[in-house]
Amino acid sequence: MRYHNPNDEFLSRHLSEFVKEHGGEWVIIAGGELIGFAYKENLTKLIKKARKLHPADTPLVSPIPKEEEIECIL
């Protein structure tokens, strides 16, 4: 699949890895690169970091499902 947004592309390429290692957390991606992972209550710090590193980009902030949540969907 071809993406126009590098943040979406990065998430798509790494989602299965993120589910295995960071399920239940949130991921922050900006400028087509990983900024970090955090639980919902700690997102503000990483969003600020993303905006500082990539001021012209809107950071992608997305929950990472747990493996068992993926299995329920399938």
N, C-alpha and C positions, 0 to 999 in steps of 0.2 A: 504494500500500500504506500502511496506517495503522499507525503505531508507537506504543507506549506509553512507550518510553524515548527521551528526546530525544537521547541519545548515539548510539543506533542510527539514528535518523532522520537526524542530521547526517552520519554515515558513508555512509548510503545515497544521500543527495542529492549528495555530493561524491566518491564513489568513483572515477568515471571520470577526474575531474580529478587525484585523488591518484595513480592508476595512471600517468598520463602524466608527472607532475612528481616523484613520490616513490616510484616502484616500487623494491622492495627494502628500503625503510625500514619503520619501524613508526609508526603514528599513535596519539596519545593525545588523547582527547576526554573532557571532563568538564563537567557542567552544561549540556550541549547546545552547547558551544563547543570550538573547536580549541585545544588546549594546545600542540601542536607535533609535530614529526617527529624521529625519532632512529633510529640503527642499534641493533640489539639490545643491544650492549655499553654503550650510553649511555642506556638507558631509565630507570634509577633516578632521575636528576635530574628528568626531566619528570614522572614519576609523583608524586614528592614535591611538585612545583609544583602538579599537578592536585589533590592532596589538600589542599594549603594553600588554594588558591583556592575549592574546592568540598568542604569537609569532610563534608558530608552525602551526597555522591554517590560511587558506586563508579566510578572512571575506566574507560573503555573503552580497552583497549590491543590493537591489532590489526596484524598484518603487512599491508603493502600489496604485492600481487603486481606483478611486472613485466609489461609489455604482452605479451611473448612467452609468459609463463605463462598469461595469460588466453586467448590464441589456442590454446594446446595443450588447454585445457579444453573450448573450443567445438569 
